[in-house]
Amino acid sequence: MLVTEGTLPDEVTDLASGYRRVPAGKIVNAVTWMEARAPVPGLARPLAMTRITKPDTASYRATFLEIGTPWLWDRAAEMTDAEIATHFSDPRQHIYYAHDESGAHVGMVELRVAENSEIEITYFGLLPSLTGRGLGKRLMAGALGQAWSLGPSRIWLHTSSIDHHSVIGFYRACGFEPYAAGFEITDDPRIKGTLPRDCAPQIPLIETEWMPGVR
C-alpha cells in the first residue's frame, strides 16, 4: 500500500464538478483516509514482528523497493543511507519486519507515533511473491498488536487508487473505517528516474503532453 506521512490536509472548497487533466509526468491518486478506534477481536493469528531500531540501510532499501515498486513507492530510492539512518533514529519512527513460522522474512510495516497519542501506519506490505496466501491479514494483526500495545487513542492510515482494488475492503475487515476522501498529485517516479520505467504497468505512464492531431 502506498502511504505518505502527514496529517489530514486542508479541505479544498472551490472544486466544481467535472473532469480535470493534469500535466504529463504527474500522477493523480484518489485518497481515502481510514481510522481504527479499537482492536478487532480475533482478527487473525499475527505474524512474528521484530522492531528494527537501526536498520541496515541496504537491506531496508532493498526490502522497501521489492515490496513497493509495483505500487510506485520510491521514498527509499530517493533517500541516502545517512537520511535513512537519521529517519529511524527518531524514536517516533518504528519499522517492524514480519516473519513466518520458519523464520523467513515476509513483509514490513512502518509506524509513526505522534505526540497526540495517535499512530499512523505509513507503509505496510508483503513481499510480492507471498501475496494471495492469507498472510496479509496476519501481517496486519501483527502490526496492530504492536501499535495497540503503545496505547494510542486511534490508529490511522490513508490509501489511494494506486493500491490494489481490494484494499479498502481489507482495511475495513481489519477494523478501519473511512473518514475523509481527497486526492494526491505527485511526480511520476518512473520519469524522475527513481524507479524503473517498466514497473507498475497498471498505472499509465504519460510523459508527453497530448496535442490534437499529433501522434
C-alpha positions in Angstrom: 0.0 0.0 0.0 1.1 3.5 -0.8 1.1 5.7 2.3 2.7 9.1 2.8 3.4 10.6 6.2 1.4 13.6 7.2 -1.7 14.9 8.8 -5.1 15.4 7.1 -4.6 18.3 4.6 -6.9 21.3 4.5 -10.2 20.9 2.7 -10.4 22.3 -0.8 -13.8 24.1 -1.1 -13.6 25.5 -4.6 -13.8 22.3 -6.6 -16.5 22.3 -9.3 -17.8 19.0 -10.6 -16.2 17.7 -13.8 -13.1 16.2 -15.3 -9.7 17.8 -14.9 -6.5 17.0 -16.8 -3.1 17.3 -15.1 0.2 17.9 -16.9 2.2 15.0 -18.3 4.5 13.5 -15.8 2.1 13.7 -13.0 0.1 11.0 -11.2 -3.3 11.6 -9.5 -4.4 9.4 -6.7 -7.9 9.2 -5.2 -7.1 9.0 -1.5 -9.2 7.6 1.4 -8.3 8.3 5.0 -9.2 5.5 7.4 -9.0 5.1 11.2 -9.4 2.4 13.8 -10.5 3.3 17.3 -10.4 -0.2 18.9 -8.8 -3.6 18.2 -10.8 -6.2 16.3 -11.0 -9.4 18.4 -9.7 -12.5 16.7 -8.6 -10.7 13.6 -6.0 -13.3 12.6 -3.1 -15.2 14.0 -0.4 -12.5 14.0 2.9 -12.9 12.3 6.0 -12.5 14.4 7.1 -8.9 14.4 10.6 -7.6 15.1 11.2 -4.0 15.6 14.4 -2.8 13.9 15.8 0.3 15.6 18.9 0.6 13.4 18.1 -1.0 10.0 20.9 -1.9 7.7 20.3 0.7 5.0 21.0 -1.5 2.0 18.7 -4.3 3.3 16.0 -1.8 4.2 16.1 -0.1 0.8 16.0 -3.5 -1.0 13.0 -4.7 1.1 11.2 -1.4 0.7 11.6 -1.4 -3.1 10.8 -5.1 -3.5 7.5 -4.6 -1.8 6.7 -1.1 -3.0 8.0 -0.8 -6.6 4.8 -2.4 -8.0 2.8 0.4 -6.3 5.3 3.2 -7.1 6.8 3.6 -3.7 10.0 5.4 -4.2 10.9 7.1 -0.9 13.7 4.7 -0.1 15.2 5.2 -3.6 15.3 9.0 -3.0 16.9 8.7 0.5 20.6 8.4 1.1 22.0 6.0 3.6 22.5 8.8 6.0 18.9 10.0 5.6 17.6 6.5 6.2 19.7 6.2 9.4 18.6 9.7 10.6 14.9 8.9 9.9 14.9 5.8 12.0 17.0 7.4 14.8 13.8 9.4 15.6 12.0 7.3 18.3 8.7 8.2 16.8 9.5 6.2 13.7 9.0 2.5 14.0 9.9 -0.2 11.5 8.9 -3.9 12.0 10.0 -6.9 9.9 7.5 -9.7 9.9 8.5 -13.4 9.8 6.5 -16.6 9.3 6.8 -19.8 11.4 10.0 -20.8 9.6 11.6 -17.5 10.5 11.5 -16.3 6.9 11.1 -12.6 6.3 7.7 -12.0 4.7 7.0 -8.3 4.9 7.4 -5.0 6.7 5.4 -2.3 8.5 6.3 1.3 9.3 4.5 3.3 12.0 4.8 6.9 13.1 3.9 7.6 16.7 2.6 11.2 17.1 2.7 13.4 20.2 -1.1 13.4 20.4 -1.2 9.6 21.2 -2.1 8.7 17.6 -0.3 6.2 15.5 -0.1 6.4 11.7 0.6 3.3 9.6 2.8 4.8 6.9 4.0 1.7 5.0 2.6 -1.8 5.0 3.3 -4.7 2.7 4.1 -8.3 2.0 6.9 -9.4 -0.3 5.2 -9.7 -3.8 5.9 -13.5 -4.1 3.9 -14.1 -0.9 0.6 -12.3 -1.7 -2.5 -14.4 -2.1 -1.6 -16.8 0.7 -3.6 -15.3 3.6 -0.6 -13.6 5.1 -1.8 -10.0 4.7 -4.3 -10.2 7.5 -1.8 -11.9 9.7 0.7 -9.1 8.9 -1.9 -6.5 9.8 -2.8 -8.4 13.0 0.9 -8.3 14.0 1.2 -4.6 13.1 -1.9 -3.7 15.0 -0.8 -5.7 18.0 2.4 -3.7 18.2 0.6 -0.4 17.6 -2.2 -1.0 20.2 0.4 -2.1 22.8 1.6 1.5 22.7 -1.8 2.8 23.9 -2.8 5.1 21.1 -6.2 6.9 21.0 -6.5 5.8 17.4 -4.6 4.3 14.5 -4.9 5.7 11.1 -3.6 5.4 7.6 -4.5 6.6 4.1 -4.6 4.6 0.9 -5.1 5.5 -2.7 -6.3 4.4 -6.1 -2.8 3.2 -6.9 -3.3 0.4 -4.4 -4.8 -3.0 -5.1 -8.5 -2.7 -5.8 -9.5 -4.8 -2.7 -7.5 -2.7 -0.2 -10.5 -0.7 1.2 -12.4 -3.9 2.0 -9.2 -5.4 3.5 -8.7 -2.4 5.9 -12.4 -2.4 6.9 -12.2 -6.1 7.8 -9.2 -5.1 10.0 -11.2 -2.5 11.9 -10.6 0.7 9.9 -13.4 2.9 8.7 -13.2 5.7 6.1 -13.5 9.3 7.5 -12.2 11.5 4.7 -11.5 11.5 1.0 -9.3 13.6 -1.3 -6.6 13.4 -3.9 -2.9 13.5 -4.2 -0.8 14.8 -7.2 2.8 13.5 -7.4 5.6 13.4 -9.9 5.8 10.0 -11.7 8.9 8.3 -10.2 9.4 6.4 -13.4 10.0 9.7 -15.2 12.0 11.1 -12.3 14.3 8.1 -12.6 13.9 6.8 -9.1 12.0 3.7 -10.2 12.3 1.6 -13.4 10.3 2.8 -16.4 8.7 -0.6 -16.8 7.4 -1.0 -13.3 3.7 -0.7 -12.3 2.3 -1.2 -15.8 -1.2 -0.9 -14.4 -0.6 2.8 -13.9 -0.3 4.7 -17.2 3.0 6.5 -17.8 2.3 9.8 -19.6 5.3 11.9 -20.2 4.3 13.9 -23.3 1.6 16.5 -23.4 -1.3 15.5 -25.6 -2.0 17.7 -28.6 -4.8 17.3 -31.1 -3.9 15.6 -34.3 -0.4 14.7 -33.1 0.6 11.1 -32.6 
